[in-house]
Amino acid sequence: MNLGWKTVRGDEAGGAGSVVDPFVADAQLGGYRLLEPLGAGGMAEVWRAKSFGPGGFEREVVIKRIQSAYASDPEFVSLFLDEARISGLLHHPNVVEVHGFGEHQGTPYLVMEYVEGPSVSRVLRALHSTQRRMPPAIAAYVAREVCRALAYVHDLTDDSGRPLAIVHRDVTPANILLTRSGGVKLLDFGVAKFRCSESLTRAGTVRGKPAYLAPEQIEEKSLDRRVDLFALGVVLHEMLSLEHLFAGDSDLVTVRKVLEMEIPRPSSRCAGVPDALDAIVMKALERDRRLRYQTAGEMARDLDEIVVASGLRIEEITAFVAALEADMREMQLRAASLIRAESERSPMPARAARSGSAAPTVRERGRARERRAPRRSGAALAGVALVAAALAAAFGLHVNVTKNVARAATPPAIECSRSPG
């Protein structure tokens, strides 16, 4: 599950002088060995881990737990427990599977399926940076598979047959994964709402990301499954246009756009979008939920017609994902190469001692220039590092330059993220 990963420094991973936290690389957590952190969200941190068994059995998993800063907050703990309860009920090929739930030193954690492949948010950044487009048929396919996940989740019942009324509330590009085998998986039920939920949303608090909220969420009306279909409509629009639909300079601007902005048809921003796909997006984005798709199954059927009519093959999807991942790896290497090359071109000369004479000699002026050189070469190195970071960020990679980059004689450490988002 490419939620993001980074290389951990020795002092962060239980090195000399550090406090040994059980959540560090190579530490054991029950029957799991933690391999590397995959990132952190609003309240949780996620790790790639591996379980072992008799006869050489190995299995990669993801461990998710509440961040230590929130571990004593009853509201966050309640939300996490709700996520565990929901996730334990879900078994569908388009939903990231949860294998188990445990507790370590009083902090609960989830054991989840590890999925190889990029999130849609990372795909969109890579496409935007390379000035490429997502084929409309592939965008329709991704949305159809998410609809299938939502149809399953929305229709889930308890043992007595009563609807659980699960609403995801966070259908965003970061929470949709494309697998290398051409699959699509929905993840993260951390802010989901359902009938048996123990956590209550306080008045005036809206769960979810502003740019993907349905109007009724912003207006604090009662919520149902249709908010997820509005959010998916936003995601589908962005996959086709490669532009943020509602995102503004602030949350206030964003929610005003959600409520008031005239919504353009995707074909107005991207040539080649079929009229039928345009119509699906616009119906999903109806502000009046009575005019919106009423069920995910209904939306999936319309999208299925687009996918079937296109003749899309699974090989095209896997090739699309493979090509994007190759672009991302190339960008990562280019960023590292830029920093390394600049460091090799700009060695840091030793500082010269300043003479005490009143009038500096030619040699002393030269030495003064030498003393200023580290600042210039260090600034150049930092500049190149920032360029590399910007390039990498466009592909969903994180390039972290050490604070003393201007003084370092060797390239700074690079921390690369396969995420998100």
Solvent accessible surface area in square Angstrom, and as a share of the most:
residue,aa,sasa,rsa
1,M,0,0.00
2,N,3,0.01
3,L,38,0.19
4,G,4,0.03
5,W,44,0.16
6,K,79,0.34
7,T,80,0.46
8,V,32,0.18
9,R,110,0.40
10,G,49,0.47
11,D,81,0.42
12,E,66,0.29
13,A,31,0.24
14,G,31,0.30
15,G,28,0.27
16,A,108,0.84
17,G,92,0.88
18,S,33,0.21
19,V,138,0.79
20,V,113,0.65
21,D,55,0.28
22,P,36,0.23
23,F,9,0.04
24,V,16,0.09
25,A,24,0.18
26,D,100,0.52
27,A,20,0.16
28,Q,104,0.46
29,L,1,0.00
30,G,65,0.62
31,G,50,0.48
32,Y,47,0.18
33,R,73,0.27
34,L,0,0.00
35,L,33,0.16
36,E,35,0.16
37,P,16,0.10
38,L,3,0.02
39,G,33,0.32
40,A,74,0.57
41,G,51,0.49
42,G,71,0.68
43,M,22,0.10
44,A,5,0.04
45,E,29,0.13
46,V,12,0.07
47,W,15,0.05
48,R,46,0.17
49,A,0,0.00
50,K,38,0.16
51,S,17,0.11
52,F,93,0.39
53,G,26,0.25
54,P,130,0.82
55,G,91,0.87
56,G,67,0.65
57,F,109,0.46
58,E,99,0.45
59,R,114,0.42
60,E,63,0.28
61,V,3,0.02
62,V,0,0.00
63,I,0,0.00
64,K,17,0.07
65,R,23,0.08
66,I,0,0.00
67,Q,42,0.19
68,S,87,0.56
69,A,84,0.65
70,Y,71,0.27
71,A,31,0.24
72,S,105,0.68
73,D,47,0.24
74,P,109,0.69
75,E,42,0.19
76,F,51,0.21
77,V,36,0.21
78,S,22,0.14
79,L,9,0.04
80,F,0,0.00
81,L,59,0.29
82,D,3,0.02
83,E,2,0.01
84,A,12,0.09
85,R,99,0.36
86,I,1,0.00
87,S,8,0.05
88,G,43,0.41
89,L,81,0.40
90,L,3,0.01
91,H,115,0.51
92,H,40,0.18
93,P,104,0.66
94,N,11,0.06
95,V,3,0.02
96,V,9,0.05
97,E,44,0.20
98,V,20,0.12
99,H,68,0.30
100,G,25,0.24
101,F,102,0.43
102,G,21,0.20
103,E,124,0.55
104,H,42,0.19
105,Q,148,0.66
106,G,57,0.55
107,T,18,0.11
108,P,9,0.06
109,Y,22,0.08
110,L,0,0.00
111,V,5,0.03
112,M,8,0.04
113,E,36,0.16
114,Y,33,0.13
115,V,6,0.04
116,E,62,0.28
117,G,0,0.00
118,P,0,0.00
119,S,0,0.00
120,V,0,0.00
121,S,15,0.10
122,R,13,0.05
123,V,0,0.00
124,L,23,0.12
125,R,74,0.27
126,A,0,0.00
127,L,0,0.00
128,H,121,0.54
129,S,44,0.28
130,T,46,0.27
131,Q,170,0.76
132,R,83,0.30
133,R,112,0.41
134,M,2,0.01
135,P,56,0.35
136,P,34,0.22
137,A,18,0.14
138,I,5,0.03
139,A,0,0.00
140,A,0,0.00
141,Y,20,0.07
142,V,1,0.01
143,A,0,0.00
144,R,26,0.10
145,E,15,0.07
146,V,1,0.00
147,C,0,0.00
148,R,100,0.36
149,A,0,0.00
150,L,0,0.00
151,A,23,0.18
152,Y,54,0.21
153,V,0,0.00
154,H,2,0.01
155,D,85,0.44
156,L,29,0.15
157,T,64,0.37
158,D,36,0.19
159,D,159,0.82
160,S,86,0.55
161,G,47,0.46
162,R,139,0.51
163,P,84,0.53
164,L,8,0.04
165,A,49,0.38
166,I,2,0.01
167,V,5,0.03
168,H,0,0.00
169,R,24,0.09
170,D,14,0.07
171,V,1,0.00
172,T,3,0.01
173,P,9,0.06
174,A,22,0.17
175,N,9,0.05
176,I,0,0.00
177,L,0,0.00
178,L,3,0.02
179,T,14,0.08
180,R,116,0.42
181,S,85,0.55
182,G,1,0.01
183,G,27,0.26
184,V,2,0.01
185,K,31,0.13
186,L,1,0.00
187,L,6,0.03
188,D,41,0.22
189,F,7,0.03
190,G,8,0.07
191,V,36,0.20
192,A,6,0.05
193,K,76,0.32
194,F,10,0.04
195,R,99,0.36
196,C,47,0.28
197,S,29,0.19
198,E,112,0.50
199,S,19,0.12
200,L,150,0.74
201,T,58,0.34
202,R,147,0.54
203,A,105,0.81
204,G,59,0.57
205,T,43,0.25
206,V,57,0.33
207,R,34,0.12
208,G,27,0.26
209,K,88,0.37
210,P,39,0.25
211,A,14,0.11
212,Y,27,0.10
213,L,9,0.04
214,A,0,0.00
215,P,8,0.05
216,E,6,0.03
217,Q,8,0.04
218,I,35,0.18
219,E,87,0.39
220,E,106,0.47
221,K,109,0.46
222,S,86,0.56
223,L,40,0.20
224,D,44,0.23
225,R,74,0.27
226,R,41,0.15
227,V,2,0.01
228,D,1,0.00
229,L,0,0.00
230,F,0,0.00
231,A,5,0.04
232,L,0,0.00
233,G,0,0.00
234,V,0,0.00
235,V,0,0.00
236,L,0,0.00
237,H,0,0.00
238,E,5,0.02
239,M,0,0.00
240,L,1,0.01
241,S,1,0.01
242,L,21,0.10
243,E,81,0.36
244,H,133,0.59
245,L,5,0.02
246,F,0,0.00
247,A,41,0.32
248,G,29,0.28
249,D,150,0.78
250,S,52,0.33
251,D,95,0.49
252,L,107,0.53
253,V,59,0.34
254,T,7,0.04
255,V,30,0.17
256,R,135,0.49
257,K,65,0.28
258,V,0,0.00
259,L,56,0.28
260,E,132,0.59
261,M,45,0.20
262,E,156,0.70
263,I,23,0.12
264,P,32,0.20
265,R,108,0.39
266,P,0,0.00
267,S,43,0.28
268,S,81,0.53
269,R,73,0.27
270,C,11,0.07
271,A,99,0.76
272,G,65,0.63
273,V,9,0.05
274,P,57,0.36
275,D,116,0.60
276,A,56,0.44
277,L,0,0.00
278,D,2,0.01
279,A,53,0.41
280,I,8,0.04
281,V,0,0.00
282,M,43,0.19
283,K,71,0.30
284,A,0,0.00
285,L,3,0.02
286,E,60,0.27
287,R,76,0.28
288,D,49,0.25
289,R,46,0.17
290,R,185,0.68
291,L,106,0.53
292,R,3,0.01
293,Y,3,0.01
294,Q,70,0.31
295,T,52,0.30
296,A,1,0.01
297,G,22,0.21
298,E,47,0.21
299,M,0,0.00
300,A,12,0.09
301,R,154,0.56
302,D,50,0.26
303,L,0,0.00
304,D,43,0.22
305,E,120,0.54
306,I,19,0.10
307,V,11,0.07
308,V,104,0.60
309,A,91,0.71
310,S,58,0.37
311,G,49,0.47
312,L,31,0.16
313,R,149,0.54
314,I,85,0.43
315,E,105,0.47
316,E,70,0.31
317,I,6,0.03
318,T,40,0.23
319,A,61,0.47
320,F,19,0.08
321,V,0,0.00
322,A,58,0.45
323,A,41,0.32
324,L,0,0.00
325,E,13,0.06
326,A,45,0.35
327,D,34,0.18
328,M,1,0.00
329,R,132,0.48
330,E,97,0.44
331,M,14,0.06
332,Q,53,0.24
333,L,122,0.61
334,R,116,0.42
335,A,0,0.00
336,A,16,0.13
337,S,53,0.34
338,L,67,0.33
339,I,0,0.00
340,R,117,0.43
341,A,35,0.27
342,E,16,0.07
343,S,9,0.06
344,E,127,0.57
345,R,167,0.61
346,S,16,0.10
347,P,100,0.63
348,M,47,0.21
349,P,54,0.34
350,A,89,0.69
351,R,165,0.60
352,A,21,0.16
353,A,85,0.66
354,R,159,0.58
355,S,43,0.28
356,G,86,0.83
357,S,63,0.41
358,A,110,0.85
359,A,74,0.57
360,P,54,0.34
361,T,73,0.43
362,V,108,0.62
363,R,174,0.64
364,E,16,0.07
365,R,115,0.42
366,G,19,0.19
367,R,92,0.34
368,A,22,0.17
369,R,127,0.46
370,E,81,0.36
371,R,42,0.15
372,R,109,0.40
373,A,24,0.19
374,P,20,0.12
375,R,151,0.55
376,R,140,0.51
377,S,21,0.13
378,G,0,0.00
379,A,65,0.50
380,A,44,0.34
381,L,0,0.00
382,A,26,0.20
383,G,31,0.29
384,V,35,0.20
385,A,1,0.00
386,L,121,0.60
387,V,84,0.48
388,A,0,0.00
389,A,23,0.18
390,A,68,0.53
391,L,54,0.27
392,A,0,0.00
393,A,52,0.40
394,A,34,0.26
395,F,6,0.02
396,G,2,0.02
397,L,2,0.01
398,H,107,0.48
399,V,18,0.10
400,N,64,0.33
401,V,35,0.20
402,T,44,0.26
403,K,210,0.89
404,N,66,0.34
405,V,17,0.10
406,A,43,0.34
407,R,183,0.67
408,A,19,0.15
409,A,79,0.61
410,T,91,0.53
411,P,57,0.36
412,P,10,0.06
413,A,54,0.42
414,I,40,0.20
415,E,18,0.08
416,C,11,0.07
417,S,4,0.03
418,R,78,0.28
419,S,14,0.09
420,P,13,0.08
421,G,23,0.22
